[in-house]
Amino acid sequence: MVNILSTKDMQYGVAQRLKCARLSANLTQQGLASRAGVSLGSLKRFERDGEISLKSLVQLAFALRLESDISALFHPRTSASLDSLLEHAKDSQRQRGRKS
C-alpha cells in the first residue's frame, strides 16, 4: 500500500482524532491537560499543529482511555502465507560472526 499522506498530514490527522475524543469526553483543553499531566501549551500546540512528544501523546491517550490505540502501534504484521512465514523465520535466525 502506497502512502500519499505527508508526515505533517498524518500528525494533524492524529491530533484531530484526539481532539474529537476530547470533545466526546466533554473535556476542555485545560481539563484534559490537567488530567493527563501535560502542559496546556503542549496540548494546544498538538491540536493546532500536530506537534507533541511521544511521552505527552501517551499521557493524553491514557487520560482519554485510548491506551489500547497507542499500544497497537507497530505490532508485527501477520504473514499472508506459509511461504512468507518460513521466509521470515529464516531471515530472523541469529547471525554469528566468523571466528578468526
Stockholm file with secondary structure:
# STOCKHOLM 1.0

chainA/1-100         MVNILSTKDMQYGVAQRLKCARLSANLTQQGLASRAGVSLGSLKRFERDGEISLKSLVQLAFALRLESDISALFHPRTSASLDSLLEHAKDSQRQRGRKS
#=GR chainA/1-100 SS CCCCSCHHHHHHHHHHHHHHHHHHTTCCHHHHHHHHTCCHHHHHHHHHHCCCCHHHHHHHHHHTTCHHHHHTTTCCCCCSSHHHHHHHHHHTSCCCCCCC
#=GC SS_cons         CCCCSCHHHHHHHHHHHHHHHHHHTTCCHHHHHHHHTCCHHHHHHHHHHCCCCHHHHHHHHHHTTCHHHHHTTTCCCCCSSHHHHHHHHHHTSCCCCCCC
//
